[in-house]
Amino acid sequence: MSPVQRFWPMLMAGLIGGAALAAPFAVASVSAAPRGEDARRLAAEIVVMQADTAHLSGPGLQELHRRGLKARLGGGLALLPLLIRAARRDVPSWPAPDRGLIDGLRRALEADKAADLAAGLARLAETYPFNTAGLLPPDTRPRALAAAGAVHENYCAGCHDEPDTEVPRPAWSLYELGRKAPPRELAARLVIGVRGQNLTAMDNPLKDSEISGLIAYYRRGAPDEN
């Protein structure tokens, strides 16, 4: 088990800082990321941190949820050196972590300097790009949408269809996320937000094709809205 697999539960704070999706799939259903699972996890985590940083300064955010986002960002920044180390085994050409940059990001978060945080994360996103091959464009074929709907109903709806907004990091509506988030962000949130049981060693239990179908499914909106 890699260091990321051991520590990955600490990052599982959810799609917008909320509860992670859980699906009891077999290990055999896991498909390898285009550049390796650890590399894609790192890159996806950076994309999600960028989006969460934008949410921090967005209108209408309750203080409770703002604290939850800051906690999630703090946890992600604390583990970035470990994630980068693991990812570089997948992509040796990726550079070692810039500790000065990461330390600066932590200070920016603590000081509520969202612009500085966003700028630093943009540098990280350029250094460790998120490869969406196999995930985007979303799979809009009827068969893929039907399969995605079954996954949602069986494993996601219980938490995400009725979010508990009285907690710092709610399991926000995935349909709402599908309407508002760009496809690349939605793909990243599904990559890091979907996890399996301990038997899967915290690997993402979904195939790329299944995530692609889920992206299309959530972007269509809830069934009663169609």
ZATI-537543 format. One record per residue (C-alpha): x, y, z; residue number from 1. Coordinates in pm, 1 decimal, m for minus. Layout:
ZATI-537543
<atom><c1>X</c1><c2>Y</c2><c3>Z</c3><nr>NUM</nr></atom>
...
end
This chain:
ZATI-537543
<atom><c1>0.0</c1><c2>0.0</c2><c3>0.0</c3><nr>1</nr></atom>
<atom><c1>147.1</c1><c2>336.3</c2><c3>m104.1</c3><nr>2</nr></atom>
<atom><c1>177.1</c1><c2>636.9</c2><c3>131.4</c3><nr>3</nr></atom>
<atom><c1>m112.1</c1><c2>803.4</c2><c3>m49.8</c3><nr>4</nr></atom>
<atom><c1>m331.5</c1><c2>499.0</c2><c3>m0.5</c3><nr>5</nr></atom>
<atom><c1>m257.7</c1><c2>503.4</c2><c3>372.5</c3><nr>6</nr></atom>
<atom><c1>m324.1</c1><c2>873.7</c2><c3>413.3</c3><nr>7</nr></atom>
<atom><c1>m598.8</c1><c2>918.4</c2><c3>153.5</c3><nr>8</nr></atom>
<atom><c1>m884.9</c1><c2>896.2</c2><c3>409.4</c3><nr>9</nr></atom>
<atom><c1>m753.0</c1><c2>1219.0</c2><c3>563.5</c3><nr>10</nr></atom>
<atom><c1>m825.2</c1><c2>1397.3</c2><c3>235.9</c3><nr>11</nr></atom>
<atom><c1>m1171.6</c1><c2>1251.1</c2><c3>192.3</c3><nr>12</nr></atom>
<atom><c1>m1359.1</c1><c2>1561.2</c2><c3>294.6</c3><nr>13</nr></atom>
<atom><c1>m1605.1</c1><c2>1538.0</c2><c3>8.3</c3><nr>14</nr></atom>
<atom><c1>m1693.6</c1><c2>1703.4</c2><c3>m315.2</c3><nr>15</nr></atom>
<atom><c1>m1716.6</c1><c2>2059.5</c2><c3>m182.8</c3><nr>16</nr></atom>
<atom><c1>m1562.4</c1><c2>1981.0</c2><c3>149.1</c3><nr>17</nr></atom>
<atom><c1>m1837.7</c1><c2>1736.3</c2><c3>243.8</c3><nr>18</nr></atom>
<atom><c1>m1887.8</c1><c2>1363.0</c2><c3>285.2</c3><nr>19</nr></atom>
<atom><c1>m1714.5</c1><c2>1140.1</c2><c3>34.4</c3><nr>20</nr></atom>
<atom><c1>m1907.9</c1><c2>910.2</c2><c3>m191.5</c3><nr>21</nr></atom>
<atom><c1>m1881.3</c1><c2>545.4</c2><c3>m100.4</c3><nr>22</nr></atom>
<atom><c1>m1939.4</c1><c2>252.1</c2><c3>m331.2</c3><nr>23</nr></atom>
<atom><c1>m1874.0</c1><c2>m114.5</c2><c3>m251.4</c3><nr>24</nr></atom>
<atom><c1>m1724.4</c1><c2>m209.6</c2><c3>m586.0</c3><nr>25</nr></atom>
<atom><c1>m1475.7</c1><c2>m489.8</c2><c3>m629.8</c3><nr>26</nr></atom>
<atom><c1>m1109.4</c1><c2>m415.1</c2><c3>m681.5</c3><nr>27</nr></atom>
<atom><c1>m1140.8</c1><c2>m555.2</c2><c3>m1031.1</c3><nr>28</nr></atom>
<atom><c1>m1353.9</c1><c2>m256.9</c2><c3>m1134.4</c3><nr>29</nr></atom>
<atom><c1>m1066.7</c1><c2>m12.3</c2><c3>m1081.2</c3><nr>30</nr></atom>
<atom><c1>m912.5</c1><c2>122.5</c2><c3>m1399.3</c3><nr>31</nr></atom>
<atom><c1>m568.1</c1><c2>277.5</c2><c3>m1412.0</c3><nr>32</nr></atom>
<atom><c1>m543.9</c1><c2>652.7</c2><c3>m1455.9</c3><nr>33</nr></atom>
<atom><c1>m378.2</c1><c2>767.6</c2><c3>m1779.4</c3><nr>34</nr></atom>
<atom><c1>m64.3</c1><c2>868.4</c2><c3>m1587.8</c3><nr>35</nr></atom>
<atom><c1>m105.8</c1><c2>657.1</c2><c3>m1279.7</c3><nr>36</nr></atom>
<atom><c1>m354.5</c1><c2>679.2</c2><c3>m996.5</c3><nr>37</nr></atom>
<atom><c1>m134.8</c1><c2>879.2</c2><c3>m759.0</c3><nr>38</nr></atom>
<atom><c1>m50.3</c1><c2>1135.9</c2><c3>m1026.0</c3><nr>39</nr></atom>
<atom><c1>m413.3</c1><c2>1188.5</c2><c3>m1114.6</c3><nr>40</nr></atom>
<atom><c1>m514.1</c1><c2>1211.0</c2><c3>m749.3</c3><nr>41</nr></atom>
<atom><c1>m260.7</c1><c2>1487.2</c2><c3>m691.5</c3><nr>42</nr></atom>
<atom><c1>m365.1</c1><c2>1682.4</c2><c3>m998.8</c3><nr>43</nr></atom>
<atom><c1>m735.3</c1><c2>1640.1</c2><c3>m919.5</c3><nr>44</nr></atom>
<atom><c1>m679.9</c1><c2>1750.7</c2><c3>m560.5</c3><nr>45</nr></atom>
<atom><c1>m518.8</c1><c2>2072.5</c2><c3>m684.2</c3><nr>46</nr></atom>
<atom><c1>m813.4</c1><c2>2139.7</c2><c3>m916.3</c3><nr>47</nr></atom>
<atom><c1>m1055.2</c1><c2>2092.1</c2><c3>m626.7</c3><nr>48</nr></atom>
<atom><c1>m849.3</c1><c2>2318.8</c2><c3>m401.2</c3><nr>49</nr></atom>
<atom><c1>m863.8</c1><c2>2586.1</c2><c3>m671.5</c3><nr>50</nr></atom>
<atom><c1>m1243.0</c1><c2>2560.3</c2><c3>m683.5</c3><nr>51</nr></atom>
<atom><c1>m1273.8</c1><c2>2560.2</c2><c3>m305.1</c3><nr>52</nr></atom>
<atom><c1>m1058.3</c1><c2>2872.3</c2><c3>m289.7</c3><nr>53</nr></atom>
<atom><c1>m1297.7</c1><c2>3043.7</c2><c3>m528.8</c3><nr>54</nr></atom>
<atom><c1>m1589.9</c1><c2>2938.0</c2><c3>m307.9</c3><nr>55</nr></atom>
<atom><c1>m1421.0</c1><c2>3094.1</c2><c3>m3.3</c3><nr>56</nr></atom>
<atom><c1>m1471.2</c1><c2>3443.2</c2><c3>m138.4</c3><nr>57</nr></atom>
<atom><c1>m1801.0</c1><c2>3373.8</c2><c3>m309.2</c3><nr>58</nr></atom>
<atom><c1>m2129.3</c1><c2>3538.5</c2><c3>m206.9</c3><nr>59</nr></atom>
<atom><c1>m2373.6</c1><c2>3374.3</c2><c3>30.4</c3><nr>60</nr></atom>
<atom><c1>m2131.1</c1><c2>3134.0</c2><c3>197.6</c3><nr>61</nr></atom>
<atom><c1>m2227.3</c1><c2>3070.5</c2><c3>558.9</c3><nr>62</nr></atom>
<atom><c1>m1951.2</c1><c2>3112.7</c2><c3>816.3</c3><nr>63</nr></atom>
<atom><c1>m1995.2</c1><c2>2749.6</c2><c3>924.7</c3><nr>64</nr></atom>
<atom><c1>m1932.8</c1><c2>2627.7</c2><c3>572.5</c3><nr>65</nr></atom>
<atom><c1>m1650.1</c1><c2>2875.1</c2><c3>522.2</c3><nr>66</nr></atom>
<atom><c1>m1471.7</c1><c2>2723.2</c2><c3>820.4</c3><nr>67</nr></atom>
<atom><c1>m1528.0</c1><c2>2378.7</c2><c3>671.3</c3><nr>68</nr></atom>
<atom><c1>m1374.1</c1><c2>2483.7</c2><c3>340.3</c3><nr>69</nr></atom>
<atom><c1>m1073.6</c1><c2>2633.7</c2><c3>516.7</c3><nr>70</nr></atom>
<atom><c1>m1025.7</c1><c2>2312.5</c2><c3>715.1</c3><nr>71</nr></atom>
<atom><c1>m1040.8</c1><c2>2107.0</c2><c3>397.9</c3><nr>72</nr></atom>
<atom><c1>m791.7</c1><c2>2334.2</c2><c3>221.5</c3><nr>73</nr></atom>
<atom><c1>m561.2</c1><c2>2320.1</c2><c3>521.7</c3><nr>74</nr></atom>
<atom><c1>m567.2</c1><c2>1942.1</c2><c3>522.6</c3><nr>75</nr></atom>
<atom><c1>m496.0</c1><c2>1927.5</c2><c3>150.6</c3><nr>76</nr></atom>
<atom><c1>m202.5</c1><c2>2167.3</c2><c3>176.5</c3><nr>77</nr></atom>
<atom><c1>m55.5</c1><c2>1972.6</c2><c3>468.2</c3><nr>78</nr></atom>
<atom><c1>m45.8</c1><c2>1654.3</c2><c3>261.3</c3><nr>79</nr></atom>
<atom><c1>65.4</c1><c2>1804.6</c2><c3>m69.4</c3><nr>80</nr></atom>
<atom><c1>434.7</c1><c2>1710.0</c2><c3>m24.3</c3><nr>81</nr></atom>
<atom><c1>333.7</c1><c2>1347.5</c2><c3>35.3</c3><nr>82</nr></atom>
<atom><c1>99.3</c1><c2>1347.8</c2><c3>m263.4</c3><nr>83</nr></atom>
<atom><c1>364.5</c1><c2>1499.6</c2><c3>m487.6</c3><nr>84</nr></atom>
<atom><c1>623.4</c1><c2>1244.3</c2><c3>m376.7</c3><nr>85</nr></atom>
<atom><c1>387.8</c1><c2>958.6</c2><c3>m462.1</c3><nr>86</nr></atom>
<atom><c1>281.7</c1><c2>1117.9</c2><c3>m791.3</c3><nr>87</nr></atom>
<atom><c1>642.2</c1><c2>1157.3</c2><c3>m905.3</c3><nr>88</nr></atom>
<atom><c1>677.6</c1><c2>780.0</c2><c3>m902.2</c3><nr>89</nr></atom>
<atom><c1>409.2</c1><c2>779.4</c2><c3>m1173.2</c3><nr>90</nr></atom>
<atom><c1>554.9</c1><c2>1078.2</c2><c3>m1361.2</c3><nr>91</nr></atom>
<atom><c1>930.9</c1><c2>1106.5</c2><c3>m1285.1</c3><nr>92</nr></atom>
<atom><c1>954.8</c1><c2>1421.3</c2><c3>m1500.0</c3><nr>93</nr></atom>
<atom><c1>735.8</c1><c2>1611.7</c2><c3>m1255.0</c3><nr>94</nr></atom>
<atom><c1>952.5</c1><c2>1832.1</c2><c3>m1028.9</c3><nr>95</nr></atom>
<atom><c1>993.7</c1><c2>1796.1</c2><c3>m654.8</c3><nr>96</nr></atom>
<atom><c1>760.4</c1><c2>2006.7</c2><c3>m439.4</c3><nr>97</nr></atom>
<atom><c1>844.8</c1><c2>2373.1</c2><c3>m393.7</c3><nr>98</nr></atom>
<atom><c1>829.8</c1><c2>2391.1</c2><c3>m15.6</c3><nr>99</nr></atom>
<atom><c1>850.8</c1><c2>2769.3</c2><c3>m26.7</c3><nr>100</nr></atom>
<atom><c1>542.4</c1><c2>2783.1</c2><c3>m244.5</c3><nr>101</nr></atom>
<atom><c1>349.5</c1><c2>2536.5</c2><c3>m27.9</c3><nr>102</nr></atom>
<atom><c1>445.8</c1><c2>2720.3</c2><c3>290.5</c3><nr>103</nr></atom>
<atom><c1>331.3</c1><c2>3042.5</c2><c3>126.3</c3><nr>104</nr></atom>
<atom><c1>m2.7</c1><c2>2884.6</c2><c3>42.9</c3><nr>105</nr></atom>
<atom><c1>m50.3</c1><c2>2783.1</c2><c3>405.0</c3><nr>106</nr></atom>
<atom><c1>24.6</c1><c2>3138.2</c2><c3>520.5</c3><nr>107</nr></atom>
<atom><c1>m215.4</c1><c2>3279.0</c2><c3>261.5</c3><nr>108</nr></atom>
<atom><c1>m491.0</c1><c2>3048.2</c2><c3>383.3</c3><nr>109</nr></atom>
<atom><c1>m432.8</c1><c2>3139.8</c2><c3>746.7</c3><nr>110</nr></atom>
<atom><c1>m437.1</c1><c2>3511.5</c2><c3>659.6</c3><nr>111</nr></atom>
<atom><c1>m749.1</c1><c2>3479.3</c2><c3>442.2</c3><nr>112</nr></atom>
<atom><c1>m561.9</c1><c2>3603.8</c2><c3>136.3</c3><nr>113</nr></atom>
<atom><c1>m769.8</c1><c2>3425.3</c2><c3>m124.4</c3><nr>114</nr></atom>
<atom><c1>m601.3</c1><c2>3596.9</c2><c3>m420.3</c3><nr>115</nr></atom>
<atom><c1>m255.5</c1><c2>3483.1</c2><c3>m309.2</c3><nr>116</nr></atom>
<atom><c1>m387.8</c1><c2>3133.4</c2><c3>m245.8</c3><nr>117</nr></atom>
<atom><c1>m547.9</c1><c2>3119.8</c2><c3>m590.5</c3><nr>118</nr></atom>
<atom><c1>m228.8</c1><c2>3241.6</c2><c3>m758.4</c3><nr>119</nr></atom>
<atom><c1>m14.5</c1><c2>2979.0</c2><c3>m587.1</c3><nr>120</nr></atom>
<atom><c1>m257.1</c1><c2>2698.4</c2><c3>m667.2</c3><nr>121</nr></atom>
<atom><c1>m259.3</c1><c2>2809.3</c2><c3>m1031.1</c3><nr>122</nr></atom>
<atom><c1>119.6</c1><c2>2759.1</c2><c3>m1035.4</c3><nr>123</nr></atom>
<atom><c1>76.8</c1><c2>2411.0</c2><c3>m891.9</c3><nr>124</nr></atom>
<atom><c1>m192.8</c1><c2>2327.9</c2><c3>m1148.2</c3><nr>125</nr></atom>
<atom><c1>48.2</c1><c2>2421.9</c2><c3>m1428.9</c3><nr>126</nr></atom>
<atom><c1>323.5</c1><c2>2209.1</c2><c3>m1276.4</c3><nr>127</nr></atom>
<atom><c1>101.6</c1><c2>1907.2</c2><c3>m1208.6</c3><nr>128</nr></atom>
<atom><c1>m171.1</c1><c2>1915.5</c2><c3>m1477.7</c3><nr>129</nr></atom>
<atom><c1>m491.0</c1><c2>1716.3</c2><c3>m1443.0</c3><nr>130</nr></atom>
<atom><c1>m521.5</c1><c2>1461.2</c2><c3>m1723.4</c3><nr>131</nr></atom>
<atom><c1>m890.7</c1><c2>1413.8</c2><c3>m1808.0</c3><nr>132</nr></atom>
<atom><c1>m837.0</c1><c2>1151.7</c2><c3>m2078.6</c3><nr>133</nr></atom>
<atom><c1>m1107.6</c1><c2>888.9</c2><c3>m2046.8</c3><nr>134</nr></atom>
<atom><c1>m1321.3</c1><c2>1117.8</c2><c3>m1829.2</c3><nr>135</nr></atom>
<atom><c1>m1403.9</c1><c2>1404.3</c2><c3>m2064.4</c3><nr>136</nr></atom>
<atom><c1>m1598.1</c1><c2>1461.5</c2><c3>m2274.4</c3><nr>137</nr></atom>
<atom><c1>m1876.3</c1><c2>1311.4</c2><c3>m2062.9</c3><nr>138</nr></atom>
<atom><c1>m2033.0</c1><c2>989.9</c2><c3>m2186.1</c3><nr>139</nr></atom>
<atom><c1>m2387.8</c1><c2>1089.8</c2><c3>m2278.3</c3><nr>140</nr></atom>
<atom><c1>m2492.8</c1><c2>758.4</c2><c3>m2433.1</c3><nr>141</nr></atom>
<atom><c1>m2819.2</c1><c2>620.4</c2><c3>m2290.5</c3><nr>142</nr></atom>
<atom><c1>m2651.8</c1><c2>308.0</c2><c3>m2155.4</c3><nr>143</nr></atom>
<atom><c1>m2389.2</c1><c2>513.1</c2><c3>m1968.7</c3><nr>144</nr></atom>
<atom><c1>m2653.6</c1><c2>745.8</c2><c3>m1824.5</c3><nr>145</nr></atom>
<atom><c1>m2864.0</c1><c2>453.6</c2><c3>m1705.2</c3><nr>146</nr></atom>
<atom><c1>m2563.5</c1><c2>293.7</c2><c3>m1535.5</c3><nr>147</nr></atom>
<atom><c1>m2472.2</c1><c2>625.4</c2><c3>m1372.3</c3><nr>148</nr></atom>
<atom><c1>m2826.4</c1><c2>667.0</c2><c3>m1243.6</c3><nr>149</nr></atom>
<atom><c1>m2808.2</c1><c2>324.2</c2><c3>m1080.2</c3><nr>150</nr></atom>
<atom><c1>m2475.8</c1><c2>410.3</c2><c3>m913.8</c3><nr>151</nr></atom>
<atom><c1>m2622.7</c1><c2>733.0</c2><c3>m779.9</c3><nr>152</nr></atom>
<atom><c1>m2937.8</c1><c2>575.3</c2><c3>m642.1</c3><nr>153</nr></atom>
<atom><c1>m2755.0</c1><c2>285.4</c2><c3>m480.5</c3><nr>154</nr></atom>
<atom><c1>m2455.3</c1><c2>461.3</c2><c3>m331.1</c3><nr>155</nr></atom>
<atom><c1>m2485.4</c1><c2>841.4</c2><c3>m342.7</c3><nr>156</nr></atom>
<atom><c1>m2845.6</c1><c2>952.0</c2><c3>m301.4</c3><nr>157</nr></atom>
<atom><c1>m2869.3</c1><c2>870.9</c2><c3>69.8</c3><nr>158</nr></atom>
<atom><c1>m2625.0</c1><c2>1147.4</c2><c3>163.7</c3><nr>159</nr></atom>
<atom><c1>m2617.5</c1><c2>1383.0</c2><c3>m132.9</c3><nr>160</nr></atom>
<atom><c1>m2985.7</c1><c2>1419.5</c2><c3>m223.3</c3><nr>161</nr></atom>
<atom><c1>m3066.5</c1><c2>1571.3</c2><c3>117.1</c3><nr>162</nr></atom>
<atom><c1>m2749.0</c1><c2>1746.2</c2><c3>239.5</c3><nr>163</nr></atom>
<atom><c1>m2713.1</c1><c2>1815.4</c2><c3>610.6</c3><nr>164</nr></atom>
<atom><c1>m2633.7</c1><c2>2186.9</c2><c3>596.9</c3><nr>165</nr></atom>
<atom><c1>m2587.3</c1><c2>2208.8</c2><c3>974.4</c3><nr>166</nr></atom>
<atom><c1>m2239.3</c1><c2>2058.4</c2><c3>953.5</c3><nr>167</nr></atom>
<atom><c1>m1922.0</c1><c2>2238.0</c2><c3>837.9</c3><nr>168</nr></atom>
<atom><c1>m1873.5</c1><c2>2017.4</c2><c3>530.8</c3><nr>169</nr></atom>
<atom><c1>m2207.9</c1><c2>1902.4</c2><c3>393.3</c3><nr>170</nr></atom>
<atom><c1>m2242.3</c1><c2>1631.7</c2><c3>129.9</c3><nr>171</nr></atom>
<atom><c1>m2372.8</c1><c2>1882.1</c2><c3>m123.1</c3><nr>172</nr></atom>
<atom><c1>m2619.0</c1><c2>1790.4</c2><c3>m398.4</c3><nr>173</nr></atom>
<atom><c1>m2437.8</c1><c2>1630.2</c2><c3>m689.0</c3><nr>174</nr></atom>
<atom><c1>m2706.2</c1><c2>1752.8</c2><c3>m928.9</c3><nr>175</nr></atom>
<atom><c1>m2646.1</c1><c2>2108.1</c2><c3>m811.0</c3><nr>176</nr></atom>
<atom><c1>m2274.7</c1><c2>2053.7</c2><c3>m852.7</c3><nr>177</nr></atom>
<atom><c1>m2333.4</c1><c2>1922.0</c2><c3>m1203.6</c3><nr>178</nr></atom>
<atom><c1>m2523.6</c1><c2>2237.5</c2><c3>m1298.5</c3><nr>179</nr></atom>
<atom><c1>m2273.8</c1><c2>2483.7</c2><c3>m1152.9</c3><nr>180</nr></atom>
<atom><c1>m1928.1</c1><c2>2327.5</c2><c3>m1177.8</c3><nr>181</nr></atom>
<atom><c1>m1730.0</c1><c2>2315.7</c2><c3>m1503.1</c3><nr>182</nr></atom>
<atom><c1>m1686.4</c1><c2>1959.9</c2><c3>m1634.5</c3><nr>183</nr></atom>
<atom><c1>m1315.3</c1><c2>1958.0</c2><c3>m1543.8</c3><nr>184</nr></atom>
<atom><c1>m1388.1</c1><c2>2048.5</c2><c3>m1182.2</c3><nr>185</nr></atom>
<atom><c1>m1668.0</c1><c2>1793.5</c2><c3>m1162.2</c3><nr>186</nr></atom>
<atom><c1>m1434.5</c1><c2>1526.2</c2><c3>m1298.8</c3><nr>187</nr></atom>
<atom><c1>m1170.7</c1><c2>1614.1</c2><c3>m1039.6</c3><nr>188</nr></atom>
<atom><c1>m1420.9</c1><c2>1604.7</c2><c3>m754.4</c3><nr>189</nr></atom>
<atom><c1>m1543.3</c1><c2>1262.9</c2><c3>m861.7</c3><nr>190</nr></atom>
<atom><c1>m1186.9</c1><c2>1132.0</c2><c3>m892.9</c3><nr>191</nr></atom>
<atom><c1>m1097.0</c1><c2>1228.0</c2><c3>m536.0</c3><nr>192</nr></atom>
<atom><c1>m1442.7</c1><c2>1206.7</c2><c3>m381.9</c3><nr>193</nr></atom>
<atom><c1>m1537.3</c1><c2>853.6</c2><c3>m478.4</c3><nr>194</nr></atom>
<atom><c1>m1375.6</c1><c2>588.9</c2><c3>m261.0</c3><nr>195</nr></atom>
<atom><c1>m1428.0</c1><c2>225.2</c2><c3>m185.7</c3><nr>196</nr></atom>
<atom><c1>m1416.2</c1><c2>8.4</c2><c3>120.2</c3><nr>197</nr></atom>
<atom><c1>m1093.1</c1><c2>m79.3</c2><c3>298.3</c3><nr>198</nr></atom>
<atom><c1>m1070.1</c1><c2>m388.8</c2><c3>78.7</c3><nr>199</nr></atom>
<atom><c1>m995.1</c1><c2>m160.7</c2><c3>m217.2</c3><nr>200</nr></atom>
<atom><c1>m702.8</c1><c2>3.5</c2><c3>m28.4</c3><nr>201</nr></atom>
<atom><c1>m872.6</c1><c2>340.2</c2><c3>m83.6</c3><nr>202</nr></atom>
<atom><c1>m826.2</c1><c2>323.6</c2><c3>m460.2</c3><nr>203</nr></atom>
<atom><c1>m1098.5</c1><c2>488.0</c2><c3>m662.9</c3><nr>204</nr></atom>
<atom><c1>m1345.0</c1><c2>201.8</c2><c3>m718.3</c3><nr>205</nr></atom>
<atom><c1>m1491.6</c1><c2>337.9</c2><c3>m1042.0</c3><nr>206</nr></atom>
<atom><c1>m1371.9</c1><c2>289.5</c2><c3>m1397.4</c3><nr>207</nr></atom>
<atom><c1>m1297.3</c1><c2>599.8</c2><c3>m1600.4</c3><nr>208</nr></atom>
<atom><c1>m1598.6</c1><c2>518.1</c2><c3>m1816.4</c3><nr>209</nr></atom>
<atom><c1>m1822.2</c1><c2>510.3</c2><c3>m1508.1</c3><nr>210</nr></atom>
<atom><c1>m1696.8</c1><c2>848.8</c2><c3>m1388.3</c3><nr>211</nr></atom>
<atom><c1>m1751.3</c1><c2>987.0</c2><c3>m1737.7</c3><nr>212</nr></atom>
<atom><c1>m2109.5</c1><c2>862.8</c2><c3>m1729.3</c3><nr>213</nr></atom>
<atom><c1>m2164.1</c1><c2>1016.8</c2><c3>m1385.3</c3><nr>214</nr></atom>
<atom><c1>m2039.6</c1><c2>1353.7</c2><c3>m1510.3</c3><nr>215</nr></atom>
<atom><c1>m2294.8</c1><c2>1343.4</c2><c3>m1792.0</c3><nr>216</nr></atom>
<atom><c1>m2567.5</c1><c2>1223.5</c2><c3>m1554.9</c3><nr>217</nr></atom>
<atom><c1>m2518.6</c1><c2>1502.6</c2><c3>m1300.6</c3><nr>218</nr></atom>
<atom><c1>m2490.3</c1><c2>1769.4</c2><c3>m1567.1</c3><nr>219</nr></atom>
<atom><c1>m2833.6</c1><c2>1668.8</c2><c3>m1697.4</c3><nr>220</nr></atom>
<atom><c1>m2988.1</c1><c2>1749.8</c2><c3>m1359.9</c3><nr>221</nr></atom>
<atom><c1>m3216.9</c1><c2>1553.8</c2><c3>m1130.0</c3><nr>222</nr></atom>
<atom><c1>m3459.4</c1><c2>1316.5</c2><c3>m1305.1</c3><nr>223</nr></atom>
<atom><c1>m3761.4</c1><c2>1514.3</c2><c3>m1187.7</c3><nr>224</nr></atom>
<atom><c1>m3616.6</c1><c2>1826.2</c2><c3>m1351.3</c3><nr>225</nr></atom>
<atom><c1>m3588.7</c1><c2>1670.6</c2><c3>m1696.6</c3><nr>226</nr></atom>
end
